[in-house]
Amino acid sequence: MSIVSCDMDYQRSKVKWRLPVAIVTMTLILSACSQKSGEPAELDIAAESMRTIDLPGYPDFLAADGEDVWVTNRDTLQKLSVDRKTPVVVAYAPGVCGAPVVAFGSVWAMSCTEKALLRIDHLSGKLTARIPCGIIDPAGEFSLAAGMEAVWVLSDSTGIMSRVDANKNKIVSEIKVKANSFCAAFGFDAVWITNTKDGSVQRIDPATNTVTATIAVGPQPRFLVAGQHALWVLNQGDGTVTRVDPQSNSVVATIECHVPGSGGDISSGKGLVWVRAKNGRMLQTINRETNEVERIYGPLNGSGGVRVAGALVWVTAHDINKVWVLR
């Protein structure tokens, strides 16, 4: 009797031990299954950042200026430096909108209220020119490009690309492009623009001011960047990034980034492409050698911008008034 009792106690003990082990095992399995196969674990951007800046207002689009950046913030452009908690220069820019660009000793940005291109000295913050040219998207979801001694502005939704001479501060050419083209980038001796309606990228030759190629990419392409030996296009329709070879004008890769929807931004540098989004994933990097997502940062916190500036990467979140700096 005592032997049977001891055996029953032993069996009960085994059940008691097996139950928590089973629960722990199942938890680990569920945790592993919740992350898609082959994907990197999400990193906390605040923990990974070398600096977090609290910036009141609406810090949004960025433009690199060495290792510093200019950020659009309501009616101002503010210059940020990694060793300062507050802006080092503040420039008045009424109705500033879209992604600005730094070139030719100036930061260039559009004013949605004045429908003009603003030129601001990148050292003093002084306005040096105001160039009326129209506005492509009053909502501000567009970007400027700079190259070949010019700033390139999509100035009319019917399909006009304005070439602004940086020496004369005036429009010297208007190029007919497809309607519903919103964002521009310069690289590989060409201007590249996305078209959201037909899912394409157009290539403009600055020597002739004509479109020389039209390349089908993903659905609703918006923001784009030229760098890391390729043109990279963020497709808002399905959340992918298309890689275009500038030598052959052909698509060489489509990378699944799981970030469909409006907003977002894209930048490149140091062998990586950085994708900012408000849906799916806040920030991620694509390795240019493998065309695969290498790192994912979270949590989600609305839209914002991203720019590689020298050895630094700047990221904004306008909904929570944060700017993060990564190495």
Wavefront OBJ file of the C-alpha trace (Angstrom):
o trace
v 0.000 0.000 0.000
v 2.736 2.387 0.892
v 4.540 1.479 -2.326
v 1.461 2.289 -4.418
v 0.957 5.549 -2.515
v 4.523 6.606 -3.131
v 4.191 5.782 -6.840
v 1.000 7.806 -7.120
v 2.703 10.720 -5.393
v 5.583 10.392 -7.821
v 3.219 10.427 -10.837
v 1.417 13.497 -9.473
v 4.788 15.192 -9.026
v 5.726 14.483 -12.632
v 2.436 15.971 -13.832
v 3.030 19.084 -11.711
v 6.478 19.531 -13.223
v 5.413 18.753 -16.777
v 2.638 21.350 -16.767
v 4.797 24.463 -16.271
v 7.428 23.077 -18.653
v 4.734 22.566 -21.279
v 3.458 26.112 -20.759
v 6.953 27.580 -21.116
v 7.590 25.477 -24.222
v 4.320 26.530 -25.817
v 5.044 30.185 -25.015
v 8.391 29.949 -26.748
v 6.811 28.296 -29.769
v 4.098 30.941 -30.035
v 6.674 33.696 -29.642
v 8.763 32.210 -32.422
v 5.728 31.792 -34.665
v 4.636 35.394 -34.114
v 7.813 36.528 -35.891
v 7.853 35.671 -39.560
v 10.442 33.139 -40.626
v 13.806 34.673 -41.447
v 12.933 38.170 -40.221
v 15.137 40.031 -37.735
v 13.768 40.834 -34.292
v 12.424 44.350 -33.785
v 14.786 46.769 -32.066
v 13.583 49.607 -29.856
v 14.643 52.824 -31.574
v 14.925 54.792 -28.327
v 17.281 52.199 -26.854
v 19.353 52.015 -30.050
v 19.657 55.801 -30.509
v 22.730 57.723 -29.454
v 20.515 60.764 -28.852
v 16.808 61.522 -28.595
v 15.703 65.120 -29.134
v 12.315 66.401 -27.983
v 11.278 68.965 -30.569
v 7.995 70.844 -30.066
v 5.793 71.547 -33.080
v 5.623 69.146 -36.017
v 9.130 67.885 -36.955
v 8.758 66.083 -40.250
v 10.891 66.016 -43.424
v 14.679 66.161 -43.273
v 17.583 67.313 -45.451
v 21.193 66.338 -44.722
v 23.778 69.094 -44.230
v 27.043 67.310 -43.455
v 26.260 65.376 -40.277
v 23.636 67.957 -39.329
v 20.112 68.063 -40.712
v 17.427 70.605 -41.493
v 13.931 69.610 -40.400
v 10.634 71.142 -41.499
v 8.647 72.213 -38.436
v 5.425 74.150 -39.006
v 6.472 77.571 -40.404
v 10.185 77.069 -39.834
v 13.205 75.144 -41.005
v 15.349 74.129 -38.044
v 18.960 72.986 -38.200
v 19.830 70.216 -35.761
v 23.242 69.006 -34.601
v 23.914 65.780 -32.721
v 25.645 67.547 -29.823
v 22.792 69.986 -29.209
v 19.364 69.410 -27.652
v 17.883 72.465 -29.346
v 18.146 73.789 -32.942
v 21.387 75.581 -33.821
v 19.672 77.687 -36.506
v 15.988 78.506 -36.996
v 14.833 79.949 -40.314
v 11.375 81.383 -40.903
v 9.745 79.517 -43.799
v 6.002 80.216 -43.984
v 3.954 77.206 -45.025
v 7.029 75.026 -45.489
v 6.089 71.607 -46.872
v 7.543 68.567 -48.585
v 11.075 67.204 -48.383
v 13.735 69.954 -48.727
v 17.229 69.568 -50.141
v 20.612 71.103 -49.271
v 22.755 72.194 -52.231
v 24.800 75.142 -53.516
v 25.343 76.582 -50.038
v 21.617 76.706 -49.305
v 18.679 74.733 -48.039
v 15.832 74.739 -50.568
v 12.237 74.148 -49.513
v 8.737 74.710 -50.840
v 6.137 76.946 -49.273
v 2.646 75.535 -49.733
v 1.049 78.843 -48.752
v 3.168 81.028 -51.042
v 3.458 78.404 -53.821
v 7.102 79.313 -54.094
v 10.545 77.776 -53.740
v 12.449 79.259 -50.789
v 16.250 79.513 -50.758
v 17.809 79.871 -47.319
v 21.494 80.251 -46.456
v 22.516 77.019 -44.716
v 24.814 78.809 -42.243
v 22.836 81.882 -41.212
v 19.264 80.776 -41.896
v 18.651 83.969 -43.880
v 16.161 83.875 -46.759
v 18.078 84.766 -49.929
v 15.503 84.083 -52.658
v 11.815 83.381 -53.174
v 10.992 81.829 -56.557
v 7.296 81.494 -57.530
v 6.766 78.174 -59.273
v 3.475 76.580 -58.240
v 2.931 73.613 -55.963
v 2.422 69.983 -56.937
v 0.635 68.765 -53.794
v -0.854 71.140 -51.186
v -0.754 68.248 -48.695
v 3.053 68.415 -48.835
v 3.793 64.801 -49.824
v 6.562 65.489 -52.331
v 10.320 65.976 -52.570
v 12.808 68.273 -54.308
v 15.972 67.288 -56.149
v 19.247 69.136 -56.764
v 21.985 68.560 -59.341
v 23.654 70.026 -62.421
v 23.558 73.547 -60.902
v 19.777 73.357 -60.637
v 16.938 72.565 -58.262
v 14.206 70.398 -59.771
v 10.622 71.035 -58.671
v 7.445 69.214 -59.696
v 5.338 72.346 -59.854
v 2.035 71.347 -61.487
v -0.065 68.193 -60.988
v -0.895 68.171 -64.703
v 2.732 67.192 -65.271
v 5.298 69.993 -65.157
v 8.870 69.686 -63.873
v 10.436 73.113 -63.319
v 14.201 73.504 -63.593
v 15.419 76.316 -61.343
v 18.875 77.676 -62.140
v 20.782 77.935 -58.844
v 22.950 80.779 -60.159
v 20.066 82.885 -61.427
v 17.376 81.897 -58.884
v 14.835 81.583 -61.678
v 13.008 78.934 -63.682
v 14.904 78.326 -66.904
v 12.964 75.362 -68.264
v 9.639 73.557 -67.841
v 9.649 69.879 -68.756
v 6.504 67.962 -69.634
v 6.146 64.798 -67.548
v 3.256 62.518 -66.595
v 0.445 63.933 -64.487
v 0.401 62.833 -60.837
v 4.188 62.834 -60.553
v 5.132 64.007 -57.060
v 8.651 63.139 -55.892
v 12.071 63.771 -57.403
v 15.637 62.623 -56.785
v 18.936 63.349 -58.517
v 21.636 60.763 -59.162
v 23.634 58.992 -61.855
v 23.562 62.182 -63.970
v 19.778 62.152 -64.166
v 16.608 63.383 -62.504
v 14.224 60.622 -61.442
v 10.531 61.155 -60.652
v 7.806 58.799 -59.460
v 4.285 58.623 -60.840
v 1.633 57.330 -58.462
v -1.085 56.812 -61.067
v 0.567 54.295 -63.375
v 3.271 52.942 -61.042
v 6.304 54.188 -62.904
v 9.558 56.108 -62.627
v 10.580 58.583 -65.326
v 14.203 59.437 -66.070
v 15.047 62.966 -67.229
v 18.283 63.831 -68.987
v 19.481 67.255 -67.711
v 21.465 67.775 -70.909
v 18.319 67.790 -73.055
v 15.548 68.409 -70.479
v 13.616 65.437 -71.834
v 12.268 62.167 -70.451
v 14.516 59.396 -71.773
v 13.052 56.339 -70.009
v 9.901 55.221 -68.215
v 10.280 52.243 -65.884
v 7.389 50.249 -64.383
v 7.878 49.732 -60.640
v 5.331 48.899 -57.901
v 1.858 50.300 -57.188
v 1.632 53.961 -56.135
v 5.355 54.752 -55.923
v 6.049 57.961 -54.025
v 9.331 58.658 -52.274
v 12.632 57.583 -53.810
v 16.374 57.898 -53.343
v 19.362 57.563 -55.664
v 22.370 55.956 -54.004
v 24.135 52.706 -53.130
v 24.578 51.899 -56.842
v 20.824 51.995 -57.529
v 17.573 53.903 -57.491
v 15.293 52.800 -54.621
v 11.549 53.449 -54.800
v 9.041 53.147 -51.943
v 5.746 51.783 -53.292
v 2.896 52.902 -51.034
v 0.367 50.618 -52.723
v 1.837 47.342 -51.456
v 4.621 48.376 -49.073
v 7.498 47.123 -51.223
v 10.720 48.800 -52.289
v 11.783 48.524 -55.936
v 15.469 48.552 -56.867
v 16.211 50.009 -60.293
v 19.538 49.630 -62.094
v 20.417 53.103 -63.485
v 22.659 51.626 -66.171
v 19.980 49.484 -67.812
v 16.898 51.386 -66.582
v 15.439 48.074 -65.413
v 14.059 46.628 -62.181
v 16.530 44.228 -60.590
v 14.776 43.520 -57.268
v 11.518 43.999 -55.402
v 11.955 43.877 -51.614
v 8.993 43.058 -49.356
v 9.011 45.607 -46.535
v 5.423 45.203 -45.207
v 4.727 48.973 -45.087
v 1.709 49.739 -47.301
v -0.081 53.054 -46.996
v 0.530 56.784 -47.285
v 3.371 58.753 -45.724
v 6.847 57.471 -45.094
v 10.271 58.303 -46.454
v 13.443 56.649 -47.788
v 17.153 57.424 -47.620
v 20.468 55.652 -48.238
v 24.093 55.553 -47.147
v 26.882 53.326 -45.817
v 25.689 50.261 -47.705
v 22.124 50.486 -46.397
v 18.766 51.818 -47.526
v 16.577 53.202 -44.733
v 12.779 52.977 -45.026
v 10.531 55.041 -42.722
v 6.797 54.246 -42.557
v 3.749 54.733 -40.373
v 2.181 51.316 -41.024
v 3.591 47.843 -40.446
v 7.097 48.862 -39.386
v 8.382 52.219 -38.253
v 11.907 51.936 -39.643
v 13.944 49.264 -41.380
v 17.170 48.853 -43.288
v 17.804 47.038 -46.555
v 21.256 45.636 -47.266
v 22.301 46.689 -50.771
v 24.367 43.504 -51.263
v 21.595 41.040 -50.413
v 18.453 43.107 -51.157
v 17.077 41.855 -47.840
v 15.733 43.598 -44.753
v 18.545 43.600 -42.197
v 17.162 45.527 -39.211
v 13.714 46.564 -37.999
v 13.086 49.369 -35.499
v 9.909 50.089 -33.561
v 7.475 50.818 -32.128
v 5.029 52.420 -34.560
v 4.346 56.078 -33.755
v 2.937 57.787 -36.834
v 4.783 59.085 -39.852
v 7.978 61.085 -40.216
v 11.207 61.345 -42.170
v 14.617 59.685 -42.370
v 17.953 60.969 -43.698
v 21.463 59.607 -43.706
v 23.842 62.476 -42.864
v 27.476 61.422 -42.923
v 27.924 58.684 -40.325
v 24.578 59.488 -38.692
v 20.964 58.594 -39.429
v 18.247 61.030 -38.376
v 14.641 59.915 -37.859
v 11.589 62.044 -37.022
v 8.176 61.253 -35.558
v 5.990 64.348 -35.850
v 3.057 62.872 -33.907
v 5.125 62.547 -30.728
v 7.614 65.415 -31.340
v 10.665 63.148 -31.348
v 13.890 63.093 -33.336
v 16.271 60.153 -32.964
v 19.906 59.940 -34.048
v 21.428 56.553 -34.922
v 24.987 55.690 -35.902
l 1 2 3 4 5 6 7 8 9 10 11 12 13 14 15 16 17 18 19 20 21 22 23 24 25 26 27 28 29 30 31 32 33 34 35 36 37 38 39 40 41 42 43 44 45 46 47 48 49 50 51 52 53 54 55 56 57 58 59 60 61 62 63 64 65 66 67 68 69 70 71 72 73 74 75 76 77 78 79 80 81 82 83 84 85 86 87 88 89 90 91 92 93 94 95 96 97 98 99 100 101 102 103 104 105 106 107 108 109 110 111 112 113 114 115 116 117 118 119 120 121 122 123 124 125 126 127 128 129 130 131 132 133 134 135 136 137 138 139 140 141 142 143 144 145 146 147 148 149 150 151 152 153 154 155 156 157 158 159 160 161 162 163 164 165 166 167 168 169 170 171 172 173 174 175 176 177 178 179 180 181 182 183 184 185 186 187 188 189 190 191 192 193 194 195 196 197 198 199 200 201 202 203 204 205 206 207 208 209 210 211 212 213 214 215 216 217 218 219 220 221 222 223 224 225 226 227 228 229 230 231 232 233 234 235 236 237 238 239 240 241 242 243 244 245 246 247 248 249 250 251 252 253 254 255 256 257 258 259 260 261 262 263 264 265 266 267 268 269 270 271 272 273 274 275 276 277 278 279 280 281 282 283 284 285 286 287 288 289 290 291 292 293 294 295 296 297 298 299 300 301 302 303 304 305 306 307 308 309 310 311 312 313 314 315 316 317 318 319 320 321 322 323 324 325 326 327
